[in-house]
Amino acid sequence: MSVTGAPSSLSRLLRLVGLVSVVASSASAELFHRPCVAALVVLSWLGWAGWVVSPSNSRLMDRISLCAMAVGGGLTVSQSLGSGITTLATIFVAVGMLSEPLWVGLFIAFGTTALMGVSVLVAGGPHRSFLGLLVGVVICGAAGWSRRQARAVAERNRLLVEQNRIIRAERDRAAALAERGRIARDIHDVLAHTLGGLALQLDAADALLEAGAVDQAAERVKASHRLAVSGLADARRVVGALRSDRFDAAAELRRVVDEHRAAGGRLAERLDVSLSLPDEQPALALTRAVQEALTNARKHAPGQPVTLTVRESGGRLEALVSNPLVTRPAPLGDSGSGAGLLGMRERIEAAGGSLAVGKDDGRWTVRILLPRK
C-alpha cells in the first residue's frame, strides 16, 4: 500500500499471493465434511478476495473484507492452518492502516483475538496453543504499529515537501513582484525626472521665442538636449544599478542637484554629514527619493526656491527637501499619476527608513530618515 492507503500493483500481487497460500493450506477433503467450519473458512477466503480486488481508497470495502477475514479466520483458527495465517495478517493490516482511525484497527485486532480464543475454547485445544497464538498476535500487532508509524512519517514528509514546494513558489512569485516593482520605480524615476525637466525647458523656450529672445530660447533648447542625453545615461545606469558593486551616493546626489539647476530650478543645499552609506540599497533609495522630490518641486512649484538639507539625526541620516507652496496651479501640476510618492515610500521603507510628506508652515516638505548602519 502507498502512504495514502491506495493499493499499488505490488500490494495487490502480495494480497493475491496471500489468498492463494491460504486457500492451498486450508483446502482439504476433511474441511468440507464440517459444513459450518467450511462456510467460515470460505468466508475468510471471500474476505481475502474482496481485499485483493478492493478499489483504491475504498474504505468500506476494506472494512468489510477485514471483518470477513477476522470472523471467518478467527472462528476456525483451531481447525485450519490457513485461518491462522488469515488472522495474523488481519491484525497486522488492521493496526497498520493509515487510512483508518487507530480505534478502527484496534477494534478489528481485538475482535479477531477474541474470536481466536472462542475457536480454541470450542475446539478444546490446549492453553499453550492459545498462548502461542497470542505471541503471534503481539508480534503482528507490533509490526502493524511500526508500519503505521513509518507510513505516517512518510506522509508527513510528503506533505512537508509539498509545503516547501508551495513556499518556494510563493517566494519566487514575491521576488518577481518585488523585482517588477523595483523596475517600475526606476523607470518612473528616470522618465519623471527627465521628461518633466524637458517639458519645463521646452515651455520656457517656447515662451522666449514668442517674446523674440531667440538666443535665450536656443540656450533652453541646448539645455533640453543636455537633459535628454543625461536622461539616457541615467536610464543606462538604472539597467545596471543592481549589477554594480559600488554606488557613490554623494556623486549621484551631486548629479541630481546639477540637473535640477540645469533645468532652471533654484536650489539651496546644505550637507552637514557625509553621504557614505554602507549598503547600496539605502544610498540608491536616498538619491532616487531626492530626485523625485526635486522633480515634483519643479512640476508643482516652478520657479520657487528649493532647500535640500542632509544631516545626522539620532544616529540616522535625515534628508529634507522643502519648497514654498504656490497659490496658482502649475502647468504640469496635473501631469503625474501619484506613482512617484508611492515609489519613494516603497524604496525608503524597503531600506529600513521612513518617509513623511506634507505641508509644514506654508511649505511642502519631504522628510526622509534612513539608518546609517
Backbone torsions as a table, in degrees:
resi	resn	phi	psi	omega
1	MET	NA	150.5	173.1
2	SER	-81.6	174.0	-178.3
3	VAL	-67.6	-20.0	179.3
4	THR	-90.9	-3.1	177.4
5	GLY	98.2	-7.6	179.6
6	ALA	-81.2	122.4	-176.5
7	PRO	-69.0	137.4	176.2
8	SER	-88.9	175.4	178.9
9	SER	-62.6	-40.8	178.9
10	LEU	-64.5	-39.8	179.1
11	SER	-63.3	-42.8	178.1
12	ARG	-63.8	-37.9	178.7
13	LEU	-63.8	-41.0	178.6
14	LEU	-66.2	-36.9	176.8
15	ARG	-63.8	-41.8	179.4
16	LEU	-64.4	-40.6	177.3
17	VAL	-61.8	-41.1	177.5
18	GLY	-62.1	-41.7	178.3
19	LEU	-61.9	-46.1	-179.2
20	VAL	-62.9	-40.3	-179.7
21	SER	-64.9	-42.2	-179.5
22	VAL	-66.4	-44.1	179.5
23	VAL	-63.0	-43.8	-178.3
24	ALA	-64.5	-35.0	-177.7
25	SER	-85.3	-15.3	-177.1
26	SER	-102.9	-30.4	-174.1
27	ALA	-68.7	121.3	176.4
28	SER	-157.6	161.2	-179.6
29	ALA	-66.2	-36.7	-179.2
30	GLU	-64.0	-33.1	-177.5
31	LEU	-61.0	-41.1	-175.5
32	PHE	-81.9	-1.3	171.8
33	HIS	-79.2	-13.3	177.9
34	ARG	-116.1	94.1	-172.0
35	PRO	-56.2	-41.7	-178.0
36	CYS	-64.6	-45.9	179.2
37	VAL	-63.7	-42.1	-180.0
38	ALA	-62.1	-40.4	179.8
39	ALA	-63.6	-41.4	180.0
40	LEU	-67.2	-39.6	178.3
41	VAL	-64.2	-43.5	177.8
42	VAL	-62.8	-35.4	176.1
43	LEU	-60.5	-41.8	177.8
44	SER	-66.1	-35.3	177.0
45	TRP	-64.9	-42.0	178.2
46	LEU	-62.7	-35.8	175.3
47	GLY	-62.0	-44.1	174.7
48	TRP	-58.2	-47.2	-177.4
49	ALA	-62.7	-42.4	177.6
50	GLY	-63.3	-35.8	178.7
51	TRP	-68.2	-34.5	179.5
52	VAL	-66.2	-43.4	-174.1
53	VAL	-96.6	6.9	-177.4
54	SER	-59.8	129.7	178.6
55	PRO	-63.3	160.2	179.7
56	SER	-60.9	134.2	176.2
57	ASN	60.2	25.9	176.0
58	SER	-91.3	89.3	-175.3
59	ARG	-66.5	-37.8	-179.8
60	LEU	-63.6	-44.2	179.8
61	MET	-63.6	-39.8	178.7
62	ASP	-64.4	-41.8	-179.9
63	ARG	-63.7	-45.1	-179.5
64	ILE	-62.2	-42.8	-178.8
65	SER	-64.2	-45.1	-179.5
66	LEU	-66.3	-38.9	177.5
67	CYS	-63.7	-41.0	177.6
68	ALA	-63.0	-41.3	177.4
69	MET	-65.6	-39.4	-179.4
70	ALA	-66.3	-45.9	-178.0
71	VAL	-70.2	-52.5	-177.2
72	GLY	-65.1	-43.5	-179.5
73	GLY	-75.3	-40.1	-177.1
74	GLY	-64.6	-41.3	-177.5
75	LEU	-76.8	-10.6	-179.3
76	THR	-121.5	17.4	-175.8
77	VAL	-63.8	-26.3	179.6
78	SER	-83.8	-16.2	-176.6
79	GLN	-103.9	-14.8	-174.5
80	SER	-142.9	131.6	176.9
81	LEU	-64.7	-38.4	179.8
82	GLY	-62.8	-32.6	178.3
83	SER	-66.1	-34.2	175.0
84	GLY	-61.6	-43.3	177.4
85	ILE	-62.8	-41.2	-178.7
86	THR	-62.2	-45.6	-177.6
87	THR	-64.8	-43.1	-179.7
88	LEU	-66.5	-38.1	176.8
89	ALA	-65.9	-37.8	179.4
90	THR	-63.2	-44.7	179.8
91	ILE	-64.2	-43.8	180.0
92	PHE	-60.4	-46.5	-177.2
93	VAL	-70.2	-41.9	-176.7
94	ALA	-62.1	-44.5	-180.0
95	VAL	-70.8	-32.1	-176.1
96	GLY	-86.6	-2.8	-177.5
97	MET	-69.9	117.5	177.3
98	LEU	-84.6	-21.2	-179.4
99	SER	-75.9	-11.8	-179.6
100	GLU	-114.9	152.1	172.7
101	PRO	-60.1	154.8	-176.5
102	LEU	-63.0	-34.0	-177.6
103	TRP	-64.7	-30.2	177.8
104	VAL	-66.1	-46.7	178.9
105	GLY	-62.8	-42.1	179.2
106	LEU	-66.1	-37.8	178.1
107	PHE	-60.4	-46.2	179.4
108	ILE	-65.0	-40.7	-178.0
109	ALA	-65.6	-47.5	179.6
110	PHE	-67.0	-37.3	176.7
111	GLY	-62.2	-42.1	178.3
112	THR	-62.2	-42.6	179.9
113	THR	-62.9	-41.6	179.5
114	ALA	-64.4	-42.1	178.6
115	LEU	-65.8	-33.7	175.0
116	MET	-63.1	-40.9	177.5
117	GLY	-63.4	-40.7	177.5
118	VAL	-61.3	-42.0	-179.8
119	SER	-62.8	-42.0	-179.9
120	VAL	-66.1	-41.0	-179.6
121	LEU	-66.5	-42.7	-179.8
122	VAL	-65.3	-39.9	-179.4
123	ALA	-76.1	-13.0	179.8
124	GLY	69.5	31.0	-179.6
125	GLY	-75.4	163.5	179.5
126	PRO	-67.8	154.3	179.4
127	HIS	-64.5	-30.3	-179.5
128	ARG	-61.9	-33.8	179.3
129	SER	-66.5	-38.6	178.4
130	PHE	-68.7	-37.3	177.3
131	LEU	-63.6	-38.5	176.3
132	GLY	-62.2	-40.6	177.1
133	LEU	-64.5	-38.8	178.7
134	LEU	-63.4	-38.2	176.7
135	VAL	-61.1	-43.5	177.0
136	GLY	-62.8	-38.3	177.9
137	VAL	-61.8	-45.7	-179.6
138	VAL	-62.5	-44.4	-178.8
139	ILE	-64.2	-45.5	-179.8
140	CYS	-67.9	-37.1	176.8
141	GLY	-63.6	-43.0	178.1
142	ALA	-64.8	-39.8	177.9
143	ALA	-64.6	-40.7	177.9
144	GLY	-64.6	-40.1	177.7
145	TRP	-63.6	-43.0	178.0
146	SER	-61.2	-41.3	178.6
147	ARG	-64.1	-41.0	179.2
148	ARG	-62.0	-44.0	-179.8
149	GLN	-65.2	-41.1	179.6
150	ALA	-63.7	-41.3	179.3
151	ARG	-68.9	-34.8	177.1
152	ALA	-64.4	-41.9	177.6
153	VAL	-63.8	-42.6	179.3
154	ALA	-62.6	-38.8	179.0
155	GLU	-67.0	-41.6	177.1
156	ARG	-63.0	-40.8	177.8
157	ASN	-63.5	-39.0	178.3
158	ARG	-63.8	-44.2	178.4
159	LEU	-64.5	-37.4	178.8
160	LEU	-64.5	-42.3	177.1
161	VAL	-62.0	-41.6	179.0
162	GLU	-65.4	-41.5	177.2
163	GLN	-63.6	-41.4	177.9
164	ASN	-63.0	-37.0	177.7
165	ARG	-64.4	-42.8	179.0
166	ILE	-65.0	-41.8	179.6
167	ILE	-62.8	-43.0	178.7
168	ARG	-63.1	-41.1	179.5
169	ALA	-63.5	-42.4	178.9
170	GLU	-67.2	-37.5	178.8
171	ARG	-66.0	-41.9	177.6
172	ASP	-64.6	-38.6	178.5
173	ARG	-65.1	-43.1	178.5
174	ALA	-63.8	-40.0	178.5
175	ALA	-64.5	-39.4	178.2
176	ALA	-65.1	-41.4	178.3
177	LEU	-65.3	-39.9	178.3
178	ALA	-64.3	-40.0	178.9
179	GLU	-66.6	-40.0	177.1
180	ARG	-63.4	-39.8	177.5
181	GLY	-64.7	-39.8	178.5
182	ARG	-63.7	-43.4	179.0
183	ILE	-63.2	-41.3	179.1
184	ALA	-62.2	-40.8	178.6
185	ARG	-65.0	-43.0	-179.2
186	ASP	-64.2	-43.4	179.4
187	ILE	-63.4	-42.2	178.9
188	HIS	-62.2	-43.5	-179.4
189	ASP	-58.2	-45.7	-177.8
190	VAL	-67.7	-49.6	-176.3
191	LEU	-66.7	-44.0	-178.4
192	ALA	-63.1	-43.3	-178.5
193	HIS	-67.1	-50.2	-175.1
194	THR	-70.9	-50.1	-176.5
195	LEU	-69.3	-34.5	175.8
196	GLY	-63.1	-44.1	177.5
197	GLY	-64.7	-40.0	178.4
198	LEU	-62.6	-41.8	179.8
199	ALA	-61.7	-42.6	180.0
200	LEU	-66.1	-43.2	-179.2
201	GLN	-64.3	-43.5	-179.0
202	LEU	-70.5	-33.4	174.1
203	ASP	-63.3	-42.0	178.5
204	ALA	-65.8	-40.9	179.0
205	ALA	-63.5	-39.5	178.4
206	ASP	-63.8	-42.4	178.6
207	ALA	-65.1	-38.8	179.5
208	LEU	-67.4	-37.4	177.8
209	LEU	-64.9	-39.9	177.7
210	GLU	-64.8	-30.9	178.5
211	ALA	-83.6	-4.0	179.0
212	GLY	86.4	5.3	179.8
213	ALA	-88.2	78.8	-174.2
214	VAL	-66.7	-42.8	-177.1
215	ASP	-62.9	-43.6	179.5
216	GLN	-67.2	-36.7	177.1
217	ALA	-63.9	-38.3	177.9
218	ALA	-63.0	-38.1	178.1
219	GLU	-63.8	-39.3	178.1
220	ARG	-64.9	-38.5	178.1
221	VAL	-64.8	-42.1	177.5
222	LYS	-62.8	-39.7	177.4
223	ALA	-63.9	-37.1	177.0
224	SER	-63.3	-40.3	178.0
225	HIS	-62.5	-44.2	179.2
226	ARG	-63.1	-39.4	179.4
227	LEU	-65.5	-39.0	178.2
228	ALA	-64.8	-42.2	177.4
229	VAL	-62.9	-42.6	179.0
230	SER	-64.0	-38.8	178.3
231	GLY	-64.4	-37.9	177.2
232	LEU	-64.4	-42.3	177.7
233	ALA	-65.2	-36.8	178.9
234	ASP	-65.0	-39.8	177.9
235	ALA	-61.9	-38.6	177.7
236	ARG	-66.6	-37.2	177.8
237	ARG	-66.1	-36.3	179.7
238	VAL	-63.3	-41.4	-179.2
239	VAL	-58.7	-39.6	-178.3
240	GLY	-103.5	18.0	-174.2
241	ALA	-62.5	-47.7	-176.7
242	LEU	-76.7	-11.7	177.3
243	ARG	-87.7	-10.2	-178.0
244	SER	-82.2	138.5	179.1
245	ASP	-80.0	-24.0	-177.4
246	ARG	-133.4	146.4	178.8
247	PHE	-134.7	117.5	-178.0
248	ASP	-90.1	99.9	-177.1
249	ALA	-65.8	-39.8	-178.3
250	ALA	-63.3	-45.6	-179.7
251	ALA	-66.5	-39.3	-180.0
252	GLU	-67.3	-39.8	179.1
253	LEU	-67.4	-37.1	176.7
254	ARG	-62.6	-39.9	178.4
255	ARG	-64.1	-41.0	179.0
256	VAL	-62.7	-43.0	179.1
257	VAL	-63.3	-44.5	179.8
258	ASP	-62.8	-39.8	179.0
259	GLU	-66.7	-35.7	177.6
260	HIS	-63.3	-44.1	179.2
261	ARG	-69.1	-36.5	178.9
262	ALA	-66.2	-27.0	178.0
263	ALA	-82.7	5.3	177.6
264	GLY	97.3	4.5	-179.5
265	GLY	-80.8	149.8	177.8
266	ARG	-103.4	126.0	-172.7
267	LEU	-140.4	130.2	172.0
268	ALA	-112.0	121.3	-175.9
269	GLU	-113.9	148.2	176.6
270	ARG	-145.8	111.8	-179.2
271	LEU	-108.8	104.2	-177.9
272	ASP	-85.9	-16.2	-179.6
273	VAL	-135.7	165.2	176.0
274	SER	-74.6	157.8	-179.1
275	LEU	-100.9	27.7	179.3
276	SER	-80.1	110.0	177.4
277	LEU	-112.0	136.7	-173.8
278	PRO	-67.4	-29.6	-176.3
279	ASP	-110.8	151.0	-179.3
280	GLU	-71.3	-35.9	-174.9
281	GLN	-61.9	-48.4	177.1
282	PRO	-62.9	-38.8	-179.9
283	ALA	-63.8	-44.4	178.8
284	LEU	-66.4	-39.9	179.0
285	ALA	-62.7	-40.6	-179.9
286	LEU	-63.6	-50.4	-176.3
287	THR	-65.8	-38.8	179.6
288	ARG	-68.3	-38.1	179.4
289	ALA	-67.0	-42.2	177.3
290	VAL	-64.3	-41.4	178.1
291	GLN	-60.1	-43.9	179.2
292	GLU	-65.9	-39.2	179.3
293	ALA	-64.4	-40.1	178.3
294	LEU	-68.5	-39.0	176.8
295	THR	-61.6	-43.4	178.4
296	ASN	-64.2	-35.7	178.6
297	ALA	-64.7	-40.8	178.7
298	ARG	-67.8	-33.5	-178.2
299	LYS	-75.8	-44.4	-171.9
300	HIS	-96.0	-21.3	179.6
301	ALA	-137.9	62.7	-177.2
302	PRO	-63.7	138.1	178.5
303	GLY	84.1	-9.5	-179.3
304	GLN	-84.5	144.6	179.1
305	PRO	-70.1	137.8	-180.0
306	VAL	-112.5	140.1	178.7
307	THR	-113.5	128.7	176.4
308	LEU	-118.3	121.4	-180.0
309	THR	-127.4	131.9	174.7
310	VAL	-125.4	124.4	-175.9
311	ARG	-150.5	169.2	176.3
312	GLU	-86.4	135.0	-178.7
313	SER	-145.1	103.7	177.5
314	GLY	60.7	40.1	-179.0
315	GLY	77.6	6.4	178.2
316	ARG	-123.2	160.7	178.7
317	LEU	-91.2	124.6	-179.5
318	GLU	-115.1	130.5	176.1
319	ALA	-122.0	129.7	179.6
320	LEU	-119.8	127.2	173.8
321	VAL	-120.4	120.3	-172.6
322	SER	-137.4	143.3	176.1
323	ASN	-148.2	151.7	179.2
324	PRO	-65.2	147.4	174.7
325	LEU	-75.8	147.5	179.2
326	VAL	-111.3	150.8	-178.5
327	THR	-89.6	-31.6	-179.0
328	ARG	-92.1	141.9	177.6
329	PRO	-64.6	136.7	179.8
330	ALA	-80.2	151.0	-179.4
331	PRO	-57.0	-35.6	-178.3
332	LEU	-102.6	13.4	-175.2
333	GLY	-64.2	-30.0	-178.1
334	ASP	-101.4	13.3	-175.3
335	SER	-83.8	-14.0	-176.9
336	GLY	-88.3	168.8	179.3
337	SER	-112.8	0.4	-178.0
338	GLY	86.5	-2.3	-178.8
339	ALA	-71.7	-22.0	-178.0
340	GLY	-64.4	-49.9	179.1
341	LEU	-63.4	-39.4	178.1
342	LEU	-62.5	-43.9	178.5
343	GLY	-64.7	-39.3	176.6
344	MET	-59.1	-48.5	-177.5
345	ARG	-63.9	-41.8	179.5
346	GLU	-62.6	-41.9	179.7
347	ARG	-62.8	-49.2	-175.0
348	ILE	-66.1	-44.4	-179.3
349	GLU	-67.2	-34.7	176.9
350	ALA	-65.1	-27.5	178.6
351	ALA	-88.4	5.6	178.2
352	GLY	88.5	12.1	-178.4
353	GLY	-108.1	-165.4	179.4
354	SER	-140.9	156.9	-177.7
355	LEU	-134.1	131.5	176.7
356	ALA	-126.5	127.1	-177.3
357	VAL	-130.3	133.8	176.8
358	GLY	167.3	-176.2	-179.3
359	LYS	-84.3	141.2	-179.6
360	ASP	-149.9	103.6	176.5
361	ASP	55.9	50.8	176.6
362	GLY	77.4	11.5	-179.8
363	ARG	-130.5	153.0	174.1
364	TRP	-96.7	121.0	-171.2
365	THR	-124.4	135.0	172.8
366	VAL	-114.2	120.5	-176.9
367	ARG	-116.9	121.8	-177.0
368	ILE	-116.3	129.5	175.3
369	LEU	-121.1	127.5	-179.5
370	LEU	-132.7	144.8	177.2
371	PRO	-70.1	144.7	178.3
372	ARG	-79.7	-22.8	-177.8
373	LYS	-117.0	NA	NA
